[in-house]
């Protein structure tokens, strides 16, 4: 028995889009087989070779149809699983706003960097203490007119 290889015929028409109809589902194939007209004349019982060959072809066709149905079921389940996964990813992406989070972290980092460090706080404390002492001595020596007379001698 020779194997028939598929060939692709080249078209001489313009390269327009060719619309290919979708493959029929197993239900459509089964309905088409059920409605097919039976041969008008059954094969003669005297030709068992043809009947045997026909039964082998029918068996092989049935196995191919079953295999196709299994693949179609697997692909349908895989498509449904992929759709569920895509919905979960969309939901997760909607709840996690990475750009907003990045902006908040940047703003927090700028606030932390703008706060004075230990050296600046120490210097501010020393300057404040020295100025307070100097101003207190000046007020005690010269007094505040109308409120406090000078306490320390000049």
N, C-alpha and C positions, 0 to 999 in steps of 0.2 A: 504494500500500500504506500503510495507516494505522499509525502508531506507537502501541503500547500502553504507557501510562504506569503504573507501579506505584502502588497505593493502599494506605493503611493503614486497616483497618477498626477502628472504636472498639469496645471491649468494654463490655458492660453488666453484666458480672459484677464481683465484688469485686476490688480491686487486689492480687491474690496474685501471687507470683512465677511467671512463665511459664518453663518449662524448654524451651530450644531445643536439639534434638539437634545434634551437630556435623556439619558438612558432610562428605559422603562423599569419600574420597580418589579419585584417578584410577584406582587399581587396582579399587576397588569399583565405580566407574562402568563401567569396561571389562567387569568380570565381569557386571554387570547387563545391559549391552548384548548380551553374548554369549549370555546365557541367555534373553533376550527371545524370545518366540514370534514367528516370522515370520508375516506375514499369510497367512491361509489361502488367499486368492485373489489371485494376482498380477495386477497391472494389465494391462489389455489392450494389446497392442502398437499398437493403432489409436489410442491416446490419447498421442501423444508429448509433448504439452504438460505433462501431469501427470507423466510420467516425467522430463522435463527439470527441472521444478520440484522434484521429489523429489530428483534428483541434486544440484541446487544447494543444497538444504537440507542434504543429507548432507555435502557439501563444506564448507559453512559451519560445520556442527556439528563436523566433524573439525578445522577450523582453530581453532575456539573451544576445543575440548578440548586441542589442542596448546599453545595460548597459556596455558590454565589450568595445564597440566602444567609449562610453563616457569616461570610465576609461582610455582607450588608449589615447584619445585626451588630457585628463587632465595630464596624465603622460608625454606626449610629450611636452606640454607647460611647465610643471615643469622642465623637462630636459633642455629645451631651456633657461629657466630663470636661472637655475643653471649654465649653460655654460656661459651665459652673466655675471653673478656675478663672476665666476671664472676668466674670462678675465679682469674684472674691478680690481679685487684684484691683479692679476698678473701685470697689468699696474701700479697700485698704489705702489706695492712693488718694481717695477723696478725704479720708479721715486724717491722713498724715500730710501736713503741708510743710514740706521740707524748706521751701523758700522762706516762709514765715518764721520757722524755727531758726533758720540761719540768721535772719535779721534780728530776732530777739537776742540770740547769743552774741551777735556783734554789738548790739546796744549795751548789753550787760558788760561785755569786755571793755567798752569805752568808758562806762561809768566806773568800773573798778580801776582802770588805768588813770582816770582823772582824780581819784581820791588821793589826798596827801599821804606820803609814806612816813615811816618812823622818823627819819632825819628831819623832814619838814615840820613834823609835829614837835619834835624836841627843840628845834630852833625857835619855833613860835612860842613855846613855853618859856624859854630862857629870855627872849626879847621882852615878852609880856612881864615877867618877874622883874627884870632890870628897870623897865619903864615905870612900873608900879612903885618900886622903891624910890626912884628919882622923883617922881611926882609927889609922893607922900612926904618926902623930906622938904621939897619946895613949899608945899602947903603948910607944913608944920612950922617952917621958918618964917614965911611971909604972912601966913594966915589968909583967910578969905574975908574981904572987907564986908562988914555988916553981919557976918555969920560967925566967924571964928577968929579970935585974936591970935597973933603969932605966939606959938608955944615955945619953940626952941630959940635960944639966943642966936643972934647973928654973928 
